[in-house]
Amino acid sequence: MGASYFANHYFSIVVAFTVGIGILIVQSIIFLHRKNKQLKK
């Protein structure tokens, strides 16, 4: 029980961490894209 519980807990932490980093990357890409559009005008 202890080992499987720890594995599930670790897996959920890794998933949450990956999702958080993915969201940050997407937000920075959108921000840079908007900045480039403003510079072209």
C-alpha positions, 0 to 999 in steps of 0.5 A: 500500500505504501509504495503504490500510494507514493508512486501515485502521489509522485505521478500526480506531482509530476503531471501537475508540474508538467502541466504548469510548465506547459501553460507557462510556455504557451503563455510566453509564446502567445505574449511574444507573438502579440509583441511581434504583431504590435512591432510590425504595425 
